[in-house]
């Protein structure tokens, strides 16, 4: 249902990502909707919790969809990555 709503807003699932704080709801949802998922550690899930879930997935006692594609320390880190990428693109374009 949400997938259809996202498409109605012309959200391209293959080029979008979901960044959230909880494995059991947010990341699980994003993975099931074929979004690229990014876990933010400043929220409800700690690195220790993620490690525990990874071990459970390896033992086949937890669902693989609970694992995010990427992890970051906090949203500020995401902003720094975006700014860094933008600077790289600007330098590449200025040399053409």
N, C-alpha and C positions, 0 to 999 in steps of 0.2 A: 504494500500500500504506500509506504513512504517513498519507495523507489519510483512509483508512478508520479507522486507529487513532485519529487525532485526533477523528473523529466519534464513536467509541465512548466517548470521555471527555467527550462533549458540548461539545467545543471548537467555537465558532462561527467559521468561517474568515473570514466577512465582518467580524467585529468584533475579530479577533485580529491581532497582529502578531508578527513574528519579528525580534529584534535580535541580530545576530551580527557577526563580525569579518572574514570572508573572502568576497570576491565570487564566486570560482570554485566554491565549495561551498555555503556558508550562504545567501547571497543568491540564488543560482541556484535552490537547492532551494525557498526560501520563495516566490519568484515562480512557480515551476512548480506549487506547491501552492495558489496564489491567496491567499497571505497578504500582508499589507502588510509590506514589509521596511524595516528600519532598520539602516543600517551604522554601526558604532561605530569611529571612527578610532583608538582607543587599542590596537587589535589589529593584525592582520597586514596590513591595507590602509591605505595612506596616502591623503591627498587627491590627491597627485600621481598615484598609481596609478589612482585613480578617474577623474581627468581624462584619463589615457591611454586607459582603457577607453571613456569617453564618446566620445572622438575616433574610436576604432575602430568603435564602434556607428554613428556618423554616416557612416563610410566603408563600412558594411556588411561589415566584417571581424571583427566580434565580435557575439555574441548579445545582444539587447536585455534578456533576462532576467537579465543580469549587473548591471544597474543597479538600485540600491535606490530605493525610493520616498522615503525620508528618510535623512538623515545627521546624526550628532551627534559631538561631540568625544570624549566619554567617557560612561560609565554614570552618573557623578555629574551630568552635564548632563541626562540623562533624568530622574533623580530630582528635580532642580530644576524641570523642566518640569511634572512630575506634581504637585509641591507647589504650584506656582504656579496650576495649573489647579484644584486642590482649594480654594485660597483664593478664587479667582474664583467658584466654585460656591457656597461658603459665603456670600460677600457677596451674591450674587444671591438665594439662598434666604432670607437674613435680611431682605431688603427686601420680601418678598411679604406 
